[in-house]
């Protein structure tokens, strides 16, 4: 797994671990202050492990949340250490909130953006702190007392850091048509901030139909790859393709998710395993002193296409060349098309 190389500023508030199937966190526990030797000389280093309190889901694809109160002092996250497996959790998300969606030990949080009792954050304001997934097979939970204690250890310090990390998330709304190979869901936005950011890692996220996802910086018509990976591989943060790349005002950021469907029905963007998602996360650092806020660039897949706005599109934007081998399986596909080695049948030429 790729670890964080910079520090993320995190103000006081609540942390949430949000996992599709099970989504929660346990009471904070404090372990050996210097468990990681890299920070053995920092007197303010500590780590906190947040785990699900053996929560039980009553149905597949359930989204549950649990709130953990942090100290009032401003702290800085140095590294994330996940404790999860795809056999239990499809997603794991950590959010920062000013107010939890509920004071129950854990609660269903399907309404992620509102301020009701079914939301992640009671005030409707949430910031992504960490994301993890390994696109798991669709499966029903075992009957009985199946419980989950997935979680994450946060390595932290009260020592101020010279840089802070942030996220720029690109993706799509819309749907994937039925029985289609090599369908592109594309997004692009101009970067308008005056703060230069330096990408260090990226993460792709799709469900069963995702074949390859790529992200680019465009400057003066020249495309530079930020990252390209199949979402069928572990969905962690990978080192950027071009270390040292920066993004500044006037650049354009672009992403593409390539989907292939052998389903007899259209597949909508949504939270369940039967739905799809198209996300490209850029993890960056910046020298900005004020706290960063997550930035988004989402487009409607049926109405937005790169070739309507952009030129010099790389021919290899959907290529699997150089990627580790992977197998794509879809339990919702037509019976004869449920498994494809490396995610392809006759679409190799289509995807080049």
VEXMARNU-374091 format. One line per 5 residues: number of its first residue (from 1); their letters; for each residue y, z negated, x of N, C-alpha, C. Coordinates in steps of 0.2 Angstrom, whole numbers, plus 2048, in hexadecimal, padded with zeros to 3 digits. Layout:
REM VEXMARNU-374091
NUM) A) Y:Z:X:Y:Z:X:Y:Z:X  ... $
REM end
This chain:
REM VEXMARNU-374091
1) XXXXX) 7FA:800:804:800:800:800:806:800:804  80B:804:802:812:804:806:816:7FE:804  818:7FA:809:81C:7F4:807:823:7F6:808  827:7F1:805:82E:7F2:805:831:7F1:80C  835:7F5:80F:838:7F4:815:83F:7F1:815 $
6) XXXXX) 842:7F1:80F:849:7EE:80F:849:7E8:80A  84E:7E6:809:84F:7E0:805:852:7E1:7FE  850:7DE:7F9:853:7DF:7F2:857:7D9:7F0  85D:7DA:7EE:861:7D4:7EC:85F:7D3:7E5  85D:7CC:7E3:85B:7CA:7DD:85F:7C4:7DB $
11) XXXXX) 863:7C5:7D5:867:7BF:7D3:863:7BB:7CE  866:7B5:7CC:862:7B1:7C8:860:7B4:7C1  85B:7B2:7BE:859:7B4:7B8:851:7B3:7B7  84E:7B8:7B3:847:7B7:7B2:843:7BD:7B5  83D:7BC:7B7:839:7C1:7B9:833:7C3:7B4 $
16) XXXXX) 832:7C9:7B3:82C:7CB:7AE:827:7CF:7B2  821:7CD:7B1:81C:7D2:7B3:819:7D5:7AD  81A:7DC:7AC:819:7DF:7A6:813:7E4:7A7  80D:7E3:7A4:807:7E7:7A5:805:7EA:79F  804:7F1:79E:801:7F4:798:7FA:7F2:799 $
21) XXXXX) 7F7:7F0:793:7F1:7EC:792:7F2:7E5:792  7F4:7E2:798:7F7:7DB:798:7FD:7DB:79C  802:7D7:799:808:7D7:79D:80C:7D0:79C  80C:7CD:7A2:80E:7C6:7A2:80F:7C4:7A9  811:7BD:7AA:811:7BA:7B0:810:7B3:7B0 $
26) XXXXX) 80E:7B0:7B5:80C:7A9:7B5:812:7A5:7B7  811:79E:7B6:816:79A:7B9:817:79B:7C1  81D:79B:7C3:81E:79C:7CA:81A:797:7CF  817:799:7D4:813:795:7D9:816:796:7DF  817:791:7E3:81A:792:7EA:814:791:7EF $
31) XXXXX) 813:796:7F4:80E:795:7F9:811:794:7FF  80D:795:805:80F:793:80B:816:797:80D  81B:793:80F:821:796:810:821:79C:815  81D:79C:81A:81C:7A1:81F:816:7A4:820  813:7A6:819:80D:7A9:819:80D:7B0:81C $
36) XXXXX) 813:7B3:81D:814:7BA:820:818:7B8:826  815:7BA:82C:818:7B8:833:81E:7BC:834  820:7C1:830:826:7C5:832:82C:7C1:830  82B:7BC:82C:831:7B8:82A:830:7B0:82C  82C:7AF:832:82B:7A8:834:831:7A5:836 $
41) XXXXX) 836:7A9:839:83C:7A6:83C:842:7A5:836  840:7A7:830:845:7A6:82B:844:7A0:827  849:79B:828:848:794:825:848:795:81E  84B:79A:81B:84C:79B:814:847:79F:810  842:7A1:814:83C:7A5:811:838:7A1:80D $
46) XXXXX) 835:7A4:807:830:7A1:803:82D:7A7:7FF  827:7A6:7FC:824:7AB:7F8:822:7A8:7F1  822:7AC:7EC:820:7A9:7E5:81B:7AE:7E2  816:7AC:7E0:811:7B0:7DD:812:7AF:7D5  812:7B4:7D2:813:7B4:7CB:80D:7B8:7C8 $
51) XXXXX) 809:7B4:7C4:803:7B7:7C1:802:7B6:7BA  7FF:7BA:7B6:7FE:7BA:7AF:7FA:7B3:7AE  7FB:7B0:7A9:7F8:7A9:7A7:7F2:7AA:7A3  7ED:7AF:7A6:7E7:7B0:7A3:7E8:7B2:79B  7ED:7B7:79B:7EE:7B9:794:7E9:7BE:791 $
56) XXXXX) 7E8:7BE:78B:7E3:7C2:787:7E6:7C7:783  7E4:7CD:784:7E7:7D3:780:7E2:7D4:77A  7E5:7D5:774:7E1:7D6:76E:7DF:7DE:76D  7E2:7E2:771:7E1:7E9:770:7E2:7ED:776  7DF:7F3:777:7E1:7F7:77D:7E8:7F9:77D $
61) XXXXX) 7EB:7FA:783:7F2:7FC:784:7F7:7F7:781  7F5:7F1:781:7FA:7EC:77F:7FF:7EA:784  805:7E9:782:80B:7E8:787:80D:7E1:786  80B:7DC:78B:80D:7D5:78A:812:7D3:78F  816:7CE:78E:81B:7CC:793:81B:7C4:793 $
66) XXXXX) 81D:7C2:799:81E:7BA:79A:824:7B9:79F  828:7B4:79D:82E:7B3:7A1:82D:7AE:7A6  830:7AF:7AC:830:7AA:7B1:837:7A9:7B3  83A:7A2:7B3:840:7A1:7B5:841:7A0:7BD  846:7A3:7C0:847:7A2:7C7:84C:79D:7C9 $
71) XXXXX) 84C:79B:7CF:852:797:7D1:858:799:7D0  85D:795:7D0:864:797:7CE:867:79B:7D4  865:799:7DA:868:79C:7E0:866:7A4:7E1  86A:7A8:7E3:869:7AF:7E5:864:7AF:7EA  85F:7B3:7E9:859:7B4:7EE:858:7BC:7EF $
76) XXXXX) 855:7BD:7F4:854:7C4:7F6:84C:7C5:7F7  84A:7CB:7F4:843:7CC:7F4:841:7D0:7FB  83D:7CE:7FF:83B:7D1:805:835:7D6:804  830:7D4:800:82A:7D8:7FF:827:7D7:7F9  823:7DC:7F6:81F:7DA:7F0:818:7DB:7F2 $
81) XXXXX) 814:7D6:7EF:80D:7D6:7F1:809:7D6:7EA  806:7DC:7E8:803:7DC:7E1:7FC:7D9:7E1  7FB:7D6:7DB:7F4:7D3:7DA:7F2:7D6:7D3  7EF:7DC:7D4:7ED:7E0:7CE:7E8:7E5:7CF  7E4:7E7:7CA:7DF:7EC:7CB:7DF:7F1:7C4 $
86) XXXXX) 7DE:7F7:7C5:7DE:7FC:7C0:7D9:7FA:7BB  7D3:7F6:7BC:7CE:7F5:7B7:7D1:7F0:7B2  7D7:7ED:7B4:7DA:7E8:7AF:7E0:7EA:7AD  7E4:7ED:7B1:7EB:7EE:7AF:7ED:7F6:7B0  7F0:7F9:7AC:7F2:800:7AC:7F9:800:7AF $
91) XXXXX) 7FE:7FB:7AD:804:7FB:7B0:806:7F4:7B2  80A:7F3:7B7:80D:7EC:7B8:814:7ED:7BA  818:7EA:7B6:820:7EB:7B7:823:7E4:7B8  827:7E3:7BD:82B:7DD:7BE:832:7DF:7BC  835:7DB:7B7:83C:7DC:7B5:840:7D6:7B7 $
96) XXXXX) 847:7D7:7B8:84C:7D2:7B8:84F:7D2:7B1  850:7CC:7AE:854:7CB:7A8:858:7C5:7A8  85D:7C5:7A4:862:7BF:7A3:85F:7BA:79E  85B:7BD:79A:858:7B9:794:851:7BC:792  84C:7B8:792:845:7BB:790:845:7BD:789 $
101) XXXXX) 840:7C1:787:83F:7C3:780:83C:7BE:77C  839:7B9:77F:836:7B3:77B:835:7AD:77F  834:7A8:77C:833:7A2:780:82B:7A0:780  827:7A4:77D:820:7A3:77C:81D:7A4:783  817:7A1:784:814:7A2:78B:813:7AA:78D $
106) XXXXX) 811:7AE:788:811:7B5:788:812:7B8:781  815:7BE:781:816:7C1:77B:815:7C9:77B  814:7CC:775:814:7D3:775:81B:7D6:776  81C:7DB:77B:822:7DD:77C:823:7E5:77C  820:7E7:776:820:7EF:775:827:7F1:774 $
111) XXXXX) 82C:7ED:772:833:7F0:771:837:7EE:777  837:7F2:77C:839:7F1:783:840:7F1:784  844:7F4:77F:84B:7F5:781:850:7F1:77C  84D:7EE:777:851:7EB:772:852:7E3:774  854:7DF:76F:855:7D8:771:852:7D4:76B $
116) XXXXX) 84C:7D6:769:848:7D3:764:843:7CE:767  83F:7CB:763:83A:7C7:766:834:7CB:769  834:7D2:768:82F:7D6:76B:832:7DA:771  837:7D8:774:83A:7DB:77A:838:7D7:780  839:7DB:786:838:7D8:78C:83E:7D3:78E $
121) XXXXX) 844:7D5:78D:84A:7D1:78E:84D:7D0:787  84F:7C9:786:852:7C8:780:859:7CA:77F  85C:7CB:785:863:7CE:784:863:7D6:785  85D:7D9:785:85D:7E0:785:85E:7E3:78C  861:7DF:791:862:7E2:797:85D:7E0:79C $
126) XXXXX) 85A:7E5:79F:854:7E4:7A4:855:7E9:7AA  853:7E6:7B0:853:7EA:7B6:84C:7EA:7B9  84A:7F0:7BB:843:7F0:7BE:844:7ED:7C5  83F:7E9:7C6:83F:7E6:7CD:839:7E8:7D1  833:7EA:7CD:82E:7EC:7D1:829:7F0:7CC $
131) XXXXX) 826:7F5:7CE:821:7F9:7C9:81B:7FA:7CD  815:7FA:7C9:80E:7FB:7CC:80A:7FE:7C7  806:803:7C9:801:806:7C4:7FB:80A:7C8  7F5:80A:7C6:7F0:80E:7C8:7ED:811:7C2  7EF:817:7C1:7EE:81A:7BA:7E6:819:7B8 $
136) XXXXX) 7E5:814:7B5:7DE:812:7B3:7DB:816:7AD  7D5:816:7AD:7D1:81A:7A8:7D3:816:7A1  7D3:81A:79C:7D4:817:795:7CD:813:794  7CE:80C:792:7C8:808:791:7CB:802:78C  7C6:800:788:7C7:7FB:783:7C6:7F4:787 $
141) XXXXX) 7C9:7EF:786:7C8:7E9:789:7C1:7E6:786  7BE:7E2:78B:7B8:7DF:789:7B9:7DA:783  7B4:7D9:77F:7B5:7D4:77A:7B5:7CD:77D  7B7:7C8:779:7B6:7C1:77B:7BC:7BF:77F  7BB:7BB:784:7C0:7B7:788:7C3:7BB:78E $
146) XXXXX) 7C3:7C2:78E:7C6:7C5:794:7CD:7C3:795  7CF:7C2:79B:7D5:7BF:79C:7D8:7C3:7A3  7DE:7C3:7A3:7E1:7C6:7A9:7E6:7C2:7AD  7E6:7C2:7B3:7EB:7BE:7B7:7EE:7C2:7BD  7EF:7C9:7BB:7F2:7CD:7C0:7F9:7CA:7C1 $
151) XXXXX) 7FC:7CC:7C7:802:7CA:7C9:805:7CD:7CF  80A:7C9:7D2:80D:7CC:7D8:810:7C6:7DC  810:7C6:7E2:813:7C1:7E6:819:7C4:7E9  81F:7C0:7E8:825:7C2:7EA:827:7BE:7F1  828:7C2:7F6:82A:7BF:7FD:831:7BF:7FD $
156) XXXXX) 835:7B9:7FD:83C:7B8:7FC:83F:7B4:801  846:7B4:801:84A:7B0:805:851:7AF:802  854:7A9:804:85B:7A8:802:860:7AB:807  85D:7AD:80D:861:7B0:812:864:7B7:810  86B:7B7:80F:86E:7BE:80E:86C:7C4:812 $
161) XXXXX) 86B:7C9:80F:868:7CF:813:86E:7D5:813  86D:7D9:819:873:7DE:81A:872:7E4:815  86C:7E5:812:86B:7EA:80E:868:7E8:807  868:7EC:802:864:7EA:7FC:861:7F1:7FA  85B:7EF:7F6:857:7F5:7F4:859:7F6:7EC $
166) XXXXX) 858:7FC:7EA:859:7FE:7E3:854:804:7E1  854:806:7DB:850:80B:7D8:854:810:7D5  852:816:7D6:855:81C:7D2:84F:81F:7CE  84E:81F:7C8:848:821:7C4:84A:828:7C0  846:82D:7C2:846:833:7BE:840:834:7BA $
171) XXXXX) 841:838:7B4:83C:839:7B0:83D:83D:7AA  839:83D:7A5:83A:842:79F:838:83F:799  83B:841:794:839:840:78D:836:847:78A  833:846:784:830:84C:781:828:84C:781  825:852:781:81E:852:781:81B:857:785 $
176) XXXXX) 814:857:786:810:85C:789:80C:860:784  80D:866:784:809:86A:77E:802:86A:77F  7FE:86B:77A:7F7:86B:77B:7F4:871:77F  7EE:870:782:7EB:875:785:7EF:879:78A  7F2:876:78F:7F7:879:793:7F5:877:79B $
181) XXXXX) 7F6:87C:79F:7F5:87A:7A6:7FC:87B:7AA  7FD:876:7AF:803:877:7B3:80A:877:7AF  80A:872:7AA:810:871:7A6:815:86D:7AA  81B:86F:7AB:820:86C:7AF:825:868:7AA  826:861:7AC:82B:85D:7A9:830:85C:7AF $
186) XXXXX) 836:85E:7AE:83B:85E:7B3:841:85B:7B2  844:858:7B7:84A:854:7B6:84F:855:7BC  855:855:7BB:85A:855:7C0:861:852:7BE  864:84F:7C2:86B:84C:7C1:86F:84C:7C8  875:84C:7C7:87A:84C:7CC:87B:844:7CE $
191) XXXXX) 87B:843:7D5:87C:83C:7D7:883:83B:7D8  886:837:7D4:88E:836:7D4:890:830:7D7  88C:82B:7D9:88E:825:7DC:891:826:7E3  896:822:7E4:899:822:7EB:895:81E:7F0  890:81B:7EE:88C:817:7F2:886:81B:7F5 $
196) XXXXX) 886:81D:7FB:880:820:7FE:87A:81C:7FE  874:81F:7FC:86E:81C:7FC:869:81F:800  864:81B:803:85F:81E:808:858:81D:805  855:822:802:84E:821:800:849:81F:805  845:81A:804:840:818:808:839:819:806 $
201) XXXXX) 838:819:7FF:832:81A:7FC:833:81D:7F5  82D:81F:7F2:82D:822:7EC:827:821:7E8  827:821:7E2:821:820:7DE:820:824:7D8  81A:827:7D6:81A:82C:7D1:816:828:7CB  817:82A:7C5:814:827:7C0:812:82C:7BA $
206) XXXXX) 80C:82D:7B8:80A:830:7B2:803:82D:7B0  801:830:7AB:7FA:82D:7A8:7F5:832:7AA  7F1:834:7A5:7EB:839:7A6:7ED:840:7A7  7F3:843:7A5:7F4:84A:7A6:7F8:84B:7AC  7FA:846:7B0:7FE:848:7B6:7FA:84A:7BB $
211) XXXXX) 7FD:850:7BE:7F9:853:7C4:7FD:851:7CB  803:853:7CB:807:852:7D1:80F:851:7CE  812:84C:7D2:819:84B:7D0:81D:84B:7D7  823:84E:7D7:827:84F:7DD:82E:84D:7DB  832:84B:7E0:839:84A:7E0:83D:84D:7E6 $
216) XXXXX) 843:84F:7E4:847:852:7EA:84E:850:7E9  851:851:7EF:858:851:7F0:85B:858:7F1  860:85A:7ED:863:861:7EE:86A:860:7F1  86B:863:7F7:872:862:7FA:874:869:7FC  879:86C:7F9:87C:873:7FB:876:878:7FA $
221) XXXXX) 873:877:7F5:86D:87C:7F3:867:87B:7F7  867:876:7FB:860:875:7FF:85C:86F:7FC  856:871:7FB:852:86B:7F8:84E:868:7FE  84E:861:7FE:84B:85D:802:846:858:7FE  840:858:800:83B:854:7FC:83C:84D:7FE $
226) XXXXX) 83C:849:7F9:83C:842:7F9:835:83F:7F9  831:842:7F5:82A:840:7F4:826:845:7F0  81F:845:7F1:81B:849:7EC:814:846:7ED  811:844:7E7:80B:841:7E7:808:842:7E0  801:841:7DF:7FE:842:7D9:7FE:83B:7D6 $
231) XXXXX) 800:83A:7D0:7FF:833:7CC:7F8:831:7CB  7F3:835:7CC:7EC:833:7CC:7EA:82F:7D2  7EE:82F:7D7:7ED:82A:7DD:7F1:824:7DB  7EF:81E:7E0:7F2:818:7DE:7FA:819:7DE  7FD:816:7D8:804:817:7D7:808:811:7DA $
236) XXXXX) 808:811:7E0:80C:80D:7E4:812:810:7E7  816:80D:7EB:81B:810:7EF:819:813:7F5  81A:81A:7F6:818:81D:7FC:81E:81F:800  81E:81F:807:823:821:80B:826:828:809  82D:829:80A:830:82F:808:82D:834:80D $
241) XXXXX) 82D:83B:80A:82B:840:80E:82F:841:814  836:840:814:83B:841:819:83E:83B:81A  83C:837:81F:83F:830:821:846:832:823  84B:82D:821:852:82E:824:856:832:81F  853:835:81A:857:838:815:85C:834:811 $
246) XXXXX) 862:837:810:867:833:80C:869:837:805  86C:833:801:86E:836:7FB:875:834:7FA  87A:839:7F9:881:837:7F8:884:83B:7F3  88A:839:7F1:88E:83C:7EB:88E:844:7EC  88D:848:7E7:88D:84F:7E8:886:852:7E8 $
251) XXXXX) 880:84D:7EA:87A:850:7EA:877:850:7E3  871:854:7E2:86E:854:7DC:867:851:7DD  864:84D:7D9:85D:84B:7D9:859:84E:7D4  853:850:7D6:84F:854:7D1:848:852:7D1  844:851:7CC:83D:84F:7CC:839:854:7C7 $
256) XXXXX) 833:854:7C9:82E:859:7C4:828:855:7C4  825:854:7BE:81E:852:7BC:81A:858:7BA  815:85A:7BD:811:85F:7BB:80B:85D:7B7  80A:85F:7B1:805:85C:7AC:800:862:7AB  7FA:860:7A9:7F5:864:7A7:7F1:861:7A1 $
261) XXXXX) 7F0:864:79C:7ED:861:796:7E8:866:793  7E2:863:792:7DC:866:78E:7DB:862:788  7E1:85F:785:7E1:85C:77F:7E2:861:779  7E0:860:773:7E1:864:76E:7E7:862:76A  7EB:85E:76C:7F1:85B:769:7F6:85A:76E $
266) XXXXX) 7FD:85B:76C:802:859:771:802:852:773  805:851:779:805:84A:77C:80C:848:77D  80E:842:779:815:840:77A:816:83B:77F  81C:83B:782:81E:836:786:81E:82F:783  81A:82A:785:81A:824:782:816:81F:786 $
271) XXXXX) 815:819:784:813:813:788:80B:813:789  807:816:784:800:815:784:7FC:81A:789  7F6:818:78A:7F2:81D:78E:7F1:823:78B  7F1:824:785:7F1:82A:781:7F7:82E:781  7FD:82B:783:803:82E:784:804:830:78B $
276) XXXXX) 809:833:78D:80B:835:794:811:832:796  812:831:79D:819:830:7A0:81A:834:7A5  820:835:7A7:822:839:7AD:828:836:7B0  826:832:7B6:82B:82E:7B9:82A:82F:7C1  830:830:7C4:831:830:7CB:836:82B:7CD $
281) XXXXX) 833:826:7D1:837:820:7D3:839:821:7DA  840:820:7DB:842:821:7E2:844:819:7E4  841:817:7E9:843:810:7EC:848:811:7F2  84D:80F:7F2:852:810:7F7:856:809:7F9  859:80A:7FF:85D:804:801:864:807:802 $
286) XXXXX) 869:802:801:870:804:802:874:7FE:805  879:7FF:808:87E:7FA:80B:883:7F7:806  882:7F9:800:887:7F7:7FA:886:7EF:7FA  88C:7EC:7FA:88C:7E5:7F9:88B:7E2:7F2  88E:7E6:7ED:88D:7E3:7E6:885:7E5:7E4 $
291) XXXXX) 883:7E1:7DF:87C:7E2:7DD:87B:7E9:7DA  876:7EC:7DC:874:7F3:7D9:871:7F3:7D2  872:7F8:7CE:86F:7F8:7C8:86A:7FF:7C8  865:7FE:7C5:860:804:7C5:864:80A:7C2  862:810:7C5:865:816:7C2:860:81A:7BF $
296) XXXXX) 861:81E:7BA:85C:822:7B6:85F:829:7B6  85A:82E:7B6:85B:835:7B4:855:838:7B0  856:838:7AA:851:83A:7A5:853:840:7A1  84F:845:7A1:850:84B:79D:84B:84D:798  84D:851:793:848:853:78E:844:859:790 $
301) XXXXX) 83D:858:791:839:85D:794:839:863:790  83A:864:78A:83A:86A:786:841:86E:787  846:86A:789:84C:86E:789:84F:86E:790  84C:86B:795:84F:86B:79C:84A:86E:7A1  84C:873:7A4:848:876:7A9:84C:878:7B0 $
306) XXXXX) 849:876:7B5:84D:877:7BC:850:87E:7BC  84C:884:7BA:84F:88A:7BB:855:88C:7B7  857:888:7B2:85D:888:7AE:863:886:7B2  862:882:7B7:868:87F:7BA:868:87F:7C2  862:880:7C5:861:87F:7CC:85E:886:7CF $
311) XXXXX) 860:887:7D5:85D:88D:7D9:859:88A:7DF  856:88F:7E2:852:88E:7E8:84D:888:7E7  84A:889:7E1:844:884:7E0:83E:885:7E4  83C:880:7E8:836:880:7EC:830:883:7E9  82D:887:7EC:826:88A:7E9:821:884:7E9 $
316) XXXXX) 821:880:7EE:81C:87B:7EE:81E:874:7EA  823:874:7E6:825:86E:7E2:81F:86B:7DE  81A:86F:7DC:814:86C:7D9:80E:86D:7DD  80E:86E:7E3:808:86F:7E7:805:869:7E8  7FE:869:7E9:7FA:863:7EB:7F8:864:7F2 $
321) XXXXX) 7FB:869:7F6:7F9:86A:7FD:7FC:863:801  7F7:861:805:7F9:85B:809:7F8:854:805  7F6:854:7FF:7F5:84E:7FB:7EE:84C:7FC  7EC:845:7FC:7E6:843:7FC:7E2:846:7F6  7DB:846:7F6:7D7:849:7F1:7D7:844:7EB $
326) XXXXX) 7D7:846:7E5:7D7:842:7DF:7D3:845:7DA  7D1:841:7D5:7CD:844:7CF:7D1:842:7C9  7D2:846:7C4:7D6:845:7BE:7D1:845:7B8  7D1:83F:7B4:7CD:83F:7AF:7D1:83D:7A8  7CF:840:7A3:7D3:83F:79D:7CE:83E:797 $
331) XXXXX) 7CE:838:795:7C9:837:78F:7CB:83A:788  7D1:83C:788:7D4:83F:782:7D3:847:782  7D1:849:787:7D0:851:788:7CB:853:783  7CB:85A:782:7C5:85D:77F:7BF:85C:783  7B9:85B:780:7B3:858:783:7B1:85B:789 $
336) XXXXX) 7B2:862:789:7AF:865:78F:7B4:865:795  7BA:862:794:7BF:862:799:7C2:85B:79B  7BD:856:79B:7BF:84F:79C:7C0:84D:7A3  7BD:851:7A8:7BE:84F:7AF:7BF:855:7B3  7C4:855:7B7:7C5:85B:7BC:7C6:858:7C3 $
341) XXXXX) 7C2:85B:7C7:7C3:859:7CE:7CA:85B:7D1  7CD:856:7D4:7D4:857:7D7:7D9:859:7D1  7D7:858:7CB:7DC:85A:7C6:7DD:861:7C4  7D8:865:7C6:7D9:86C:7C5:7D3:870:7C3  7D4:875:7BF:7CE:87A:7BE:7D1:881:7C1 $
346) XXXXX) 7D3:885:7BC:7D6:88B:7BE:7DD:88B:7BF  7E0:885:7C0:7E7:885:7C0:7EA:885:7C7  7E5:885:7CC:7E8:885:7D3:7ED:88A:7D5  7EC:890:7D2:7F1:895:7D4:7F8:894:7D0  7F7:891:7CA:7FD:890:7C5:801:88B:7C9 $
351) XX) 7FE:886:7CC:802:880:7CF:805:881:7D5  804:887:7D9:807:888:7DF:80E:88A:7DF $
REM end
